[in-house]
Amino acid sequence: MPQHFVTPPQWEWYIVWYFFLGGLAGGAYLLGTILHLMGDERDRAVARLAFLIAFPVLAICPILLTLDLGRPLRFWHMLIDSRTFGLNFKYWSPMSVGAWALIIFSAFAFVSFIQNLLGDDRLRLLRGGFGRLFMIVGALSGLFLAGYTGVLLSVSNQPIWSDTWALGGLFLASGLSVAAAALVLLVRLLAPAPSTEAKLSRADRYFVLLELVLLVVFFLSLGAVAQRFLEPRWLVMWALVLAGTLVPLGLRGVGHRGGPAILASCLVLVGGLALRIVVIFSAQM
Amino acid sequence: MARTVGFFTDTTLCIGCKACEVACKEWNQLPGHVGKFGDGYDNTGQLDEQNWRHVQFHERTAAKGGVAWNMMSDVCKHCALASCMEVCPTNAIIRTEFDTVYIQPSVCNGCRDCIAACPYHVIGFDEASGLARKCTFCYDRLQANLTPACAKACPTESIKFGELSTMRGIAGARLNQLRGQGMAEARLYGDKEYGGLHALFLLTDKPEAYGLPNTENAVLPSRNNVRSYLGSLATAVLGAVGAIIAFRGRGDRGDKE
């Protein structure tokens, strides 16, 4: 069993919510892009909705991260060397890479947000081939943001986090699933679009399956370290994670209409949050 | 004047007086925490933002029967390959002209990534200043050509200070001496770990008994970069393909299922 003699970094609720919302925003942008590129005309409204939620959700993230700093006013030290005023970038430090990823994805998410707010025709530059390329690159940066958070935890010497290589993938799969579930809920509440909702539910089944596979890989990679989860409070969290994966998998298998779809989506959201809570807090207690 | 300094802490000479802790706090103006009084002489607890030297007290059953007391004055190791420095996103953590590892208070923004990275639980987060803090190797004293406060105060010379190469020589000779006297359990820690530590320890038990990871477990955070990113990449590809399969064309199939 790996030895750890470490002090926890006290990354707590701000970080939990950042991981959750970052995954949601990155996932929503990707889903919007694929719906826009691969779907039919009836999917356009939901694709638009995806871009319209990606940026506002993402905009909360830097606020959370800044508040988490011991010296919030020095947030810019992440990007710019405060002594030489050159750029700070360390590709081997996920926090450094992530700070840049947040900036880059924010730019894409902001432009797409404005474009969809104004209506597709207003920004001429973003139509046609360039527009598609813009969305694809934006979606890649969104995927990176949703996944690097797990890498950030692993690139440390903390128990659990540094004992696995599956966290990046796990958070990414969960982020995609959470984004699909959030979109299903919003579609229900704001603008019914049954055919698109069916597509989202189908996608969410893939994401949940992927997440379940990664959960197994995560536990296998931890080996004996997983004993840390045996405390009752973590078992409750894992029960929520399972409820947010297994139940939606079953419900979305039977049908997409009515209450079950809403219940499935709510469970995915709760499970996605519980996953981040258990991973972040269990290593630090 | 650039030079490569080091500590050599010989735990066989430590009497647990904590003069090092007091001298460190005096010089570095560290008020410390309220002491914890429990079942033992250790009321410091651990290295953190207020405690840059910590005298550990370990009771163990001696080979010849009875109880032996292993004491060790722990400190930042100023690793040649430093985990904290590796992850620090602001470049607040630098290597000084003395080859020591120093957190610049004017640059640190309190993100605490270094705390997550340090394998020796050395760095602590200081709520008052909002900064990560640890032993500076008495950077100011080194600049004035003075011995660090802890080594200066140590009454038994358990803590030795000097050029790193000199410390290595003294440590090797002491190890041979103790082994020659029949102390088979004596061992040196810090020669190989993290590219060579700038704080060497002569121990009389396994490293893990003193809260030090053994050589096999003394690993850098960056070891996890490639495989973690690859795991994310594979997931991203599978997720995107899943979404493409689910979203392409007309959405009627879902209704018929």
Interface residues (C-beta under 8 A of the other chain):
Chain A: P2 Q3 H4 F5 V6 T7 P8 P9 Q10 W11 L30 L31 I34 L35 M38 G39 D40 R42 D43 D68 L69 G70 R71 R74 F75 H77 M78 D81 S82 R83 N88 K90 W92 S93 P94 M95 S96 A99 A139 L143 F144 G147 Y148 G150 V151 L153 S154 V155 S156 N157 Q158 W161 S162 W165 A166 L167 G168 G169 L170 L172 A173 L176 P194 S195 T196 A198 K199 L200 S201 R202 A203 Y206 F207 L210 L214 V217 G255 H256
Chain B: Q46 D48 S83 E86 V87 C88 P89 T90 N91 A92 S106 V107 C108 N109 G110 C111 R112 D113 I115 A116 A117 C118 P119 Y120 H121 V122 I123 G124 F125 D126 E127 S129 G130 L131 A132 E208 G211 L212 P213 N214 N217 V219 P221 S222 N224 N225 R227 S228 Y229 L230 G231 S232 A234 T235 A236 L238 G239 A240 G242 A243 I244 I245 A246 F247 R248 G249 R250 G251 D252 R253 G254 D255 E257
